[in-house]
């Protein structure tokens, strides 16, 4: 099957939330998203109308992955892929689009929260792409950063553009 990528729209949020709730590692419930992170469908819609942008991946018109970033802070907010679609390059492609867009917004360094456990796939996923632990923690997550100078070729090359759609 063919994968297609495009910029997210507000009406994609239910499908994106379904993808996020399907993840096995770093699993979360809607109640935990709201309680621990202040994330609700309404808060995401409001953010998308001002400073947050995302991209998604579809296969046969089904959303199988998405990623979002915050232009106000330079944070990569989420990268999520349905478990049955992992290891196909979807997460890396989506992350690259968010990185490119955030760099194009003038950020010299980006950041995100990640599980510090080496047994979790995200641990190697980000490090392989140039992200480095900062030594700072928030609750059980480590703060990771990516400097523009250390970004992969795709993110660095596209930093002057809007990141596509």
Beta strands, then each sheet from edge to edge (+ up, - down):
strand 1: 3-7
strand 2: 52-59
strand 3: 62-70
strand 4: 75-81
strand 5: 109-115
strand 6: 132-138
strand 7: 141-147
sheet 1: 1+ 2- 3+ 4-
sheet 2: 5+ 7- 6+
end
